[in-house]
């Protein structure tokens, strides 16, 4: 039975059991064990024909298993395990339970064979994950969590409307490839785009992830946005508009990340950047590009988790993740610094690291389809991510000016989680064929060609040289306490300003209108009084007899009309 039970149920049942376990080593160990059991079930289980449930007149498939879903299922299980190891120190019931439910919901969505099941898990990821933000128990975390929840639930509502229209149009709820040619598919596309943090729909990511708990950020970075990438790869492969959306996503975060002081927010911006590569791969839509999307999602979850872990360990020991308040920590946190450098090398796509063997698939896919401009944009974006995540994060945290802080090394369980993640980043980089073997399509690709290695090393060396020169010339953006509003400026500054001015105008117009109305009313009443008041013209001229005669004439006219 366990071998055929839907995969997310392992997480849901495990989460419920964890509530009743005593806090401490037993609970933490059990929470770490759940994703391992789920992964073994995925690798050894059989779901021939899926897991079909009849609901009304609909056929719901809870376990549509194919190569694309298996890739994301594997990495989601690994991410859940590593995140729970990193959070081993927690002595509460809420976060471990929520982490399992959240991971289970994301995995459930990956294996959903129909749009209704997808919607249920889609909303469950939103509702469960917000508690990882609220668990920080600060006022800022509460407000960020509310904004996050509103956006995520909105994505689900839009998805539901799209699914309903899709069913009325086609009579089917199967989650298959769709064409962007109707209101239904457009709504579904927008719902996916919100969760994927498309441009102008992205600020929830930079707002919420840094506001979460130290361990919550690591968990959040793995699931929500990669679920959206999976949904796009499943539903809209080869949709050309995604190429240009993805290219924009790779570019704009660079500039915000360069001036951002909060290092967790820097990593949130770089997450946007890396999502852009995946979206480009989905848009290109060839087997090579889609393999690149899946591979990059796999490797990205690992190295991004590693970077969030290292910065989280620093936050855990120092109480801050602001670049302006850090520096020189390599003296007392050498292992954390080493793991951070491995994550930085991976995200920067250094040869022998995971990012090199996954990002190159997407760039090669774009190049082979003759998207030369897009390829150049991706090259520029690669240099940008090296600058803000590959150099800035480890440099300002561990090697910049001495902040005077001498914190202890990260706890053992955090070092273990970072160490395991670092090993996987290096292993994938050295043995990429093991990653390629589980990709959705059988495509031969060799990343370690002389031309590719030389091109990438040239790019990396020039980017490092540029950073060094700018540093010596003191032209790097200063790490100062500041608030980076990004697109939030439109509804936090611009729109309130416009609305405020409009309200002032309306208030002024109202006052002027009332004055005009009052003046006109007084003139009208005065005229009426002058005509019919005690001293009015009509009162003075018309006698009682005249009025009687006037009424009699009116009655005669009415009577004549009736008779004739």
PEJOZI-V853253 format. One record per residue. N is the residue number from 1. RES is the residue in three letters. D_CENTER is the distance of its C-alpha to the mean C-alpha in whole Angstrom. Layout:
n:N res:RES d_center:D_CENTER
n:N res:RES d_center:D_CENTER
This chain:
n:1 res:UNK d_center:35
n:2 res:UNK d_center:33
n:3 res:UNK d_center:32
n:4 res:UNK d_center:32
n:5 res:UNK d_center:29
n:6 res:UNK d_center:26
n:7 res:UNK d_center:24
n:8 res:UNK d_center:21
n:9 res:UNK d_center:25
n:10 res:UNK d_center:25
n:11 res:UNK d_center:22
n:12 res:UNK d_center:23
n:13 res:UNK d_center:27
n:14 res:UNK d_center:26
n:15 res:UNK d_center:24
n:16 res:UNK d_center:27
n:17 res:UNK d_center:30
n:18 res:UNK d_center:28
n:19 res:UNK d_center:28
n:20 res:UNK d_center:32
n:21 res:UNK d_center:32
n:22 res:UNK d_center:34
n:23 res:UNK d_center:32
n:24 res:UNK d_center:32
n:25 res:UNK d_center:32
n:26 res:UNK d_center:33
n:27 res:UNK d_center:30
n:28 res:UNK d_center:28
n:29 res:UNK d_center:29
n:30 res:UNK d_center:29
n:31 res:UNK d_center:25
n:32 res:UNK d_center:25
n:33 res:UNK d_center:28
n:34 res:UNK d_center:26
n:35 res:UNK d_center:23
n:36 res:UNK d_center:26
n:37 res:UNK d_center:28
n:38 res:UNK d_center:25
n:39 res:UNK d_center:25
n:40 res:UNK d_center:29
n:41 res:UNK d_center:29
n:42 res:UNK d_center:26
n:43 res:UNK d_center:29
n:44 res:UNK d_center:32
n:45 res:UNK d_center:31
n:46 res:UNK d_center:32
n:47 res:UNK d_center:31
n:48 res:UNK d_center:33
n:49 res:UNK d_center:32
n:50 res:UNK d_center:29
n:51 res:UNK d_center:29
n:52 res:UNK d_center:30
n:53 res:UNK d_center:31
n:54 res:UNK d_center:32
n:55 res:UNK d_center:31
n:56 res:UNK d_center:33
n:57 res:UNK d_center:34
n:58 res:UNK d_center:30
n:59 res:UNK d_center:30
n:60 res:UNK d_center:27
n:61 res:UNK d_center:26
n:62 res:UNK d_center:24
n:63 res:UNK d_center:25
n:64 res:UNK d_center:25
n:65 res:UNK d_center:25
n:66 res:UNK d_center:25
n:67 res:UNK d_center:24
n:68 res:UNK d_center:21
n:69 res:UNK d_center:20
n:70 res:UNK d_center:22
n:71 res:UNK d_center:20
n:72 res:UNK d_center:17
n:73 res:UNK d_center:19
n:74 res:UNK d_center:21
n:75 res:UNK d_center:18
n:76 res:UNK d_center:16
n:77 res:UNK d_center:20
n:78 res:UNK d_center:20
n:79 res:UNK d_center:17
n:80 res:UNK d_center:18
n:81 res:UNK d_center:21
n:82 res:UNK d_center:21
n:83 res:UNK d_center:18
n:84 res:UNK d_center:21
n:85 res:UNK d_center:24
n:86 res:UNK d_center:22
n:87 res:UNK d_center:22
n:88 res:UNK d_center:26
n:89 res:UNK d_center:27
n:90 res:UNK d_center:25
n:91 res:UNK d_center:28
n:92 res:UNK d_center:27
n:93 res:UNK d_center:26
n:94 res:UNK d_center:22
n:95 res:UNK d_center:20
n:96 res:UNK d_center:22
n:97 res:UNK d_center:22
n:98 res:UNK d_center:18
n:99 res:UNK d_center:17
n:100 res:UNK d_center:19
n:101 res:UNK d_center:18
n:102 res:UNK d_center:14
n:103 res:UNK d_center:15
n:104 res:UNK d_center:18
n:105 res:UNK d_center:16
n:106 res:UNK d_center:13
n:107 res:UNK d_center:17
n:108 res:UNK d_center:18
n:109 res:UNK d_center:16
n:110 res:UNK d_center:16
n:111 res:UNK d_center:20
n:112 res:UNK d_center:20
n:113 res:UNK d_center:23
n:114 res:UNK d_center:23
n:115 res:UNK d_center:20
n:116 res:UNK d_center:21
n:117 res:UNK d_center:21
n:118 res:UNK d_center:17
n:119 res:UNK d_center:17
n:120 res:UNK d_center:18
n:121 res:UNK d_center:16
n:122 res:UNK d_center:13
n:123 res:UNK d_center:14
n:124 res:UNK d_center:15
n:125 res:UNK d_center:12
n:126 res:UNK d_center:10
n:127 res:UNK d_center:14
n:128 res:UNK d_center:15
n:129 res:UNK d_center:12
n:130 res:UNK d_center:12
n:131 res:UNK d_center:16
n:132 res:UNK d_center:14
n:133 res:UNK d_center:14
n:134 res:UNK d_center:17
n:135 res:UNK d_center:19
n:136 res:UNK d_center:19
n:137 res:UNK d_center:21
n:138 res:UNK d_center:21
n:139 res:UNK d_center:21
n:140 res:UNK d_center:18
n:141 res:UNK d_center:16
n:142 res:UNK d_center:18
n:143 res:UNK d_center:17
n:144 res:UNK d_center:13
n:145 res:UNK d_center:13
n:146 res:UNK d_center:14
n:147 res:UNK d_center:12
n:148 res:UNK d_center:9
n:149 res:UNK d_center:11
n:150 res:UNK d_center:13
n:151 res:UNK d_center:9
n:152 res:UNK d_center:9
n:153 res:UNK d_center:12
n:154 res:UNK d_center:13
n:155 res:UNK d_center:11
n:156 res:UNK d_center:13
n:157 res:UNK d_center:16
n:158 res:UNK d_center:16
n:159 res:UNK d_center:15
n:160 res:UNK d_center:19
n:161 res:UNK d_center:20
n:162 res:UNK d_center:20
n:163 res:UNK d_center:21
n:164 res:UNK d_center:24
n:165 res:UNK d_center:25
n:166 res:UNK d_center:25
n:167 res:UNK d_center:27
n:168 res:UNK d_center:29
n:169 res:UNK d_center:29
n:170 res:UNK d_center:30
n:171 res:UNK d_center:31
n:172 res:UNK d_center:28
n:173 res:UNK d_center:25
n:174 res:UNK d_center:25
n:175 res:UNK d_center:21
n:176 res:UNK d_center:23
n:177 res:UNK d_center:22
n:178 res:UNK d_center:22
n:179 res:UNK d_center:23
n:180 res:UNK d_center:22
n:181 res:UNK d_center:25
n:182 res:UNK d_center:25
n:183 res:UNK d_center:23
n:184 res:UNK d_center:22
n:185 res:UNK d_center:20
n:186 res:UNK d_center:19
n:187 res:UNK d_center:17
n:188 res:UNK d_center:16
n:189 res:UNK d_center:15
n:190 res:UNK d_center:13
n:191 res:UNK d_center:11
n:192 res:UNK d_center:10
n:193 res:UNK d_center:9
n:194 res:UNK d_center:7
n:195 res:UNK d_center:5
n:196 res:UNK d_center:5
n:197 res:UNK d_center:5
n:198 res:UNK d_center:8
n:199 res:UNK d_center:11
n:200 res:UNK d_center:12
n:201 res:UNK d_center:8
n:202 res:UNK d_center:6
n:203 res:UNK d_center:8
n:204 res:UNK d_center:6
n:205 res:UNK d_center:5
n:206 res:UNK d_center:8
n:207 res:UNK d_center:10
n:208 res:UNK d_center:9
n:209 res:UNK d_center:9
n:210 res:UNK d_center:12
n:211 res:UNK d_center:14
n:212 res:UNK d_center:14
n:213 res:UNK d_center:17
n:214 res:UNK d_center:18
n:215 res:UNK d_center:17
n:216 res:UNK d_center:14
n:217 res:UNK d_center:12
n:218 res:UNK d_center:14
n:219 res:UNK d_center:13
n:220 res:UNK d_center:9
n:221 res:UNK d_center:9
n:222 res:UNK d_center:10
n:223 res:UNK d_center:9
n:224 res:UNK d_center:6
n:225 res:UNK d_center:5
n:226 res:UNK d_center:9
n:227 res:UNK d_center:10
n:228 res:UNK d_center:8
n:229 res:UNK d_center:10
n:230 res:UNK d_center:13
n:231 res:UNK d_center:13
n:232 res:UNK d_center:14
n:233 res:UNK d_center:16
n:234 res:UNK d_center:18
n:235 res:UNK d_center:18
n:236 res:UNK d_center:18
n:237 res:UNK d_center:20
n:238 res:UNK d_center:22
n:239 res:UNK d_center:20
n:240 res:UNK d_center:21
n:241 res:UNK d_center:19
n:242 res:UNK d_center:16
n:243 res:UNK d_center:18
n:244 res:UNK d_center:18
n:245 res:UNK d_center:15
n:246 res:UNK d_center:14
n:247 res:UNK d_center:17
n:248 res:UNK d_center:15
n:249 res:UNK d_center:12
n:250 res:UNK d_center:14
n:251 res:UNK d_center:16
n:252 res:UNK d_center:15
n:253 res:UNK d_center:13
n:254 res:UNK d_center:17
n:255 res:UNK d_center:19
n:256 res:UNK d_center:16
n:257 res:UNK d_center:16
n:258 res:UNK d_center:20
n:259 res:UNK d_center:21
n:260 res:UNK d_center:18
n:261 res:UNK d_center:20
n:262 res:UNK d_center:18
n:263 res:UNK d_center:17
n:264 res:UNK d_center:14
n:265 res:UNK d_center:13
n:266 res:UNK d_center:14
n:267 res:UNK d_center:13
n:268 res:UNK d_center:9
n:269 res:UNK d_center:10
n:270 res:UNK d_center:12
n:271 res:UNK d_center:9
n:272 res:UNK d_center:8
n:273 res:UNK d_center:12
n:274 res:UNK d_center:12
n:275 res:UNK d_center:9
n:276 res:UNK d_center:12
n:277 res:UNK d_center:15
n:278 res:UNK d_center:14
n:279 res:UNK d_center:13
n:280 res:UNK d_center:17
n:281 res:UNK d_center:18
n:282 res:UNK d_center:17
n:283 res:UNK d_center:19
n:284 res:UNK d_center:22
n:285 res:UNK d_center:22
n:286 res:UNK d_center:25
n:287 res:UNK d_center:26
n:288 res:UNK d_center:25
n:289 res:UNK d_center:22
n:290 res:UNK d_center:20
n:291 res:UNK d_center:22
n:292 res:UNK d_center:20
n:293 res:UNK d_center:17
n:294 res:UNK d_center:17
n:295 res:UNK d_center:19
n:296 res:UNK d_center:17
n:297 res:UNK d_center:14
n:298 res:UNK d_center:17
n:299 res:UNK d_center:18
n:300 res:UNK d_center:14
n:301 res:UNK d_center:14
n:302 res:UNK d_center:17
n:303 res:UNK d_center:17
n:304 res:UNK d_center:14
n:305 res:UNK d_center:15
n:306 res:UNK d_center:18
n:307 res:UNK d_center:17
n:308 res:UNK d_center:16
n:309 res:UNK d_center:19
n:310 res:UNK d_center:21
n:311 res:UNK d_center:20
n:312 res:UNK d_center:19
n:313 res:UNK d_center:23
n:314 res:UNK d_center:24
n:315 res:UNK d_center:22
n:316 res:UNK d_center:24
n:317 res:UNK d_center:27
n:318 res:UNK d_center:27
n:319 res:UNK d_center:25
n:320 res:UNK d_center:23
n:321 res:UNK d_center:21
n:322 res:UNK d_center:22
n:323 res:UNK d_center:24
n:324 res:UNK d_center:26
n:325 res:UNK d_center:27
n:326 res:UNK d_center:27
n:327 res:UNK d_center:29
n:328 res:UNK d_center:32
n:329 res:UNK d_center:31
n:330 res:UNK d_center:32
n:331 res:UNK d_center:35
n:332 res:UNK d_center:34
n:333 res:UNK d_center:31
n:334 res:UNK d_center:32
n:335 res:UNK d_center:30
n:336 res:UNK d_center:27
n:337 res:UNK d_center:27
n:338 res:UNK d_center:28
n:339 res:UNK d_center:25
n:340 res:UNK d_center:23
n:341 res:UNK d_center:25
n:342 res:UNK d_center:25
n:343 res:UNK d_center:21
n:344 res:UNK d_center:21
n:345 res:UNK d_center:24
n:346 res:UNK d_center:21
n:347 res:UNK d_center:18
n:348 res:UNK d_center:21
n:349 res:UNK d_center:23
n:350 res:UNK d_center:26
n:351 res:UNK d_center:29
n:352 res:UNK d_center:29
n:353 res:UNK d_center:25
n:354 res:UNK d_center:23
n:355 res:UNK d_center:21
n:356 res:UNK d_center:24
n:357 res:UNK d_center:24
n:358 res:UNK d_center:21
n:359 res:UNK d_center:20
n:360 res:UNK d_center:24
n:361 res:UNK d_center:23
n:362 res:UNK d_center:21
n:363 res:UNK d_center:23
n:364 res:UNK d_center:26
n:365 res:UNK d_center:25
n:366 res:UNK d_center:24
n:367 res:UNK d_center:28
n:368 res:UNK d_center:30
n:369 res:UNK d_center:28
n:370 res:UNK d_center:30
n:371 res:UNK d_center:27
n:372 res:UNK d_center:28
n:373 res:UNK d_center:26
n:374 res:UNK d_center:23
n:375 res:UNK d_center:24
n:376 res:UNK d_center:25
n:377 res:UNK d_center:22
n:378 res:UNK d_center:21
n:379 res:UNK d_center:23
n:380 res:UNK d_center:23
n:381 res:UNK d_center:19
n:382 res:UNK d_center:20
n:383 res:UNK d_center:23
n:384 res:UNK d_center:20
n:385 res:UNK d_center:18
n:386 res:UNK d_center:21
n:387 res:UNK d_center:22
n:388 res:UNK d_center:19
n:389 res:UNK d_center:18
n:390 res:UNK d_center:21
n:391 res:UNK d_center:24
n:392 res:UNK d_center:23
n:393 res:UNK d_center:21
n:394 res:UNK d_center:24
n:395 res:UNK d_center:26
n:396 res:UNK d_center:26
n:397 res:UNK d_center:25
n:398 res:UNK d_center:28
n:399 res:UNK d_center:31
n:400 res:UNK d_center:31
n:401 res:UNK d_center:33
n:402 res:UNK d_center:34
n:403 res:UNK d_center:33
n:404 res:UNK d_center:35
n:405 res:UNK d_center:33
n:406 res:UNK d_center:35
n:407 res:UNK d_center:32
n:408 res:UNK d_center:33
n:409 res:UNK d_center:31
n:410 res:UNK d_center:28
n:411 res:UNK d_center:29
n:412 res:UNK d_center:30
n:413 res:UNK d_center:28
n:414 res:UNK d_center:25
n:415 res:UNK d_center:27
n:416 res:UNK d_center:28
n:417 res:UNK d_center:24
n:418 res:UNK d_center:23
n:419 res:UNK d_center:27
n:420 res:UNK d_center:26
n:421 res:UNK d_center:22
n:422 res:UNK d_center:24
n:423 res:UNK d_center:27
n:424 res:UNK d_center:24
n:425 res:UNK d_center:23
n:426 res:UNK d_center:27
n:427 res:UNK d_center:28
n:428 res:UNK d_center:26
n:429 res:UNK d_center:27
n:430 res:UNK d_center:30
n:431 res:UNK d_center:30
n:432 res:UNK d_center:28
n:433 res:UNK d_center:30
n:434 res:UNK d_center:29
n:435 res:UNK d_center:25
n:436 res:UNK d_center:26
n:437 res:UNK d_center:29
n:438 res:UNK d_center:26
n:439 res:UNK d_center:24
n:440 res:UNK d_center:24
n:441 res:UNK d_center:27
n:442 res:UNK d_center:30
n:443 res:UNK d_center:30
n:444 res:UNK d_center:32
n:445 res:UNK d_center:30
n:446 res:UNK d_center:32
n:447 res:UNK d_center:30
n:448 res:UNK d_center:32
n:449 res:UNK d_center:35
n:450 res:UNK d_center:37
n:451 res:UNK d_center:35
n:452 res:UNK d_center:31
n:453 res:UNK d_center:32
n:454 res:UNK d_center:34
n:455 res:UNK d_center:32
n:456 res:UNK d_center:29
n:457 res:UNK d_center:31
n:458 res:UNK d_center:32
n:459 res:UNK d_center:29
n:460 res:UNK d_center:28
n:461 res:UNK d_center:31
n:462 res:UNK d_center:31
n:463 res:UNK d_center:28
n:464 res:UNK d_center:29
n:465 res:UNK d_center:32
n:466 res:UNK d_center:31
n:467 res:UNK d_center:29
n:468 res:UNK d_center:32
n:469 res:UNK d_center:34
n:470 res:UNK d_center:32
n:471 res:UNK d_center:32
n:472 res:UNK d_center:36
n:473 res:UNK d_center:36
n:474 res:UNK d_center:34
n:475 res:UNK d_center:32
n:476 res:UNK d_center:28
n:477 res:UNK d_center:26
n:478 res:UNK d_center:27
n:479 res:UNK d_center:25
n:480 res:UNK d_center:26
n:481 res:UNK d_center:25
n:482 res:UNK d_center:23
n:483 res:UNK d_center:20
n:484 res:UNK d_center:18
n:485 res:UNK d_center:17
n:486 res:UNK d_center:15
n:487 res:UNK d_center:14
n:488 res:UNK d_center:15
n:489 res:UNK d_center:18
n:490 res:UNK d_center:19
n:491 res:UNK d_center:18
n:492 res:UNK d_center:19
n:493 res:UNK d_center:22
n:494 res:UNK d_center:23
n:495 res:UNK d_center:23
n:496 res:UNK d_center:25
n:497 res:UNK d_center:27
n:498 res:UNK d_center:28
n:499 res:UNK d_center:28
n:500 res:UNK d_center:30
n:501 res:UNK d_center:33
n:502 res:UNK d_center:33
n:503 res:UNK d_center:34
n:504 res:UNK d_center:36
n:505 res:UNK d_center:38
n:506 res:UNK d_center:38
n:507 res:UNK d_center:40
n:508 res:UNK d_center:42
n:509 res:UNK d_center:43
n:510 res:UNK d_center:43
n:511 res:UNK d_center:46
n:512 res:UNK d_center:48
n:513 res:UNK d_center:47
n:514 res:UNK d_center:49
n:515 res:UNK d_center:52
n:516 res:UNK d_center:53
n:517 res:UNK d_center:53
n:518 res:UNK d_center:55
n:519 res:UNK d_center:57
n:520 res:UNK d_center:57
n:521 res:UNK d_center:58
n:522 res:UNK d_center:61
n:523 res:UNK d_center:62
n:524 res:UNK d_center:62
n:525 res:UNK d_center:64
n:526 res:UNK d_center:66
n:527 res:UNK d_center:68
n:528 res:UNK d_center:68
n:529 res:UNK d_center:70
n:530 res:UNK d_center:72
n:531 res:UNK d_center:73
n:532 res:UNK d_center:73
n:533 res:UNK d_center:73
n:534 res:UNK d_center:77
n:535 res:UNK d_center:78
n:536 res:UNK d_center:76
n:537 res:UNK d_center:78
n:538 res:UNK d_center:77
n:539 res:UNK d_center:79
n:540 res:UNK d_center:82
n:541 res:UNK d_center:83
n:542 res:UNK d_center:82
n:543 res:UNK d_center:85
n:544 res:UNK d_center:85
n:545 res:UNK d_center:87
n:546 res:UNK d_center:85
n:547 res:UNK d_center:82
n:548 res:UNK d_center:84
n:549 res:UNK d_center:85
n:550 res:UNK d_center:82
n:551 res:UNK d_center:80
n:552 res:UNK d_center:83
n:553 res:UNK d_center:83
n:554 res:UNK d_center:79
n:555 res:UNK d_center:80
n:556 res:UNK d_center:83
n:557 res:UNK d_center:80
n:558 res:UNK d_center:78
n:559 res:UNK d_center:81
n:560 res:UNK d_center:82
n:561 res:UNK d_center:79
n:562 res:UNK d_center:79
n:563 res:UNK d_center:82
n:564 res:UNK d_center:82
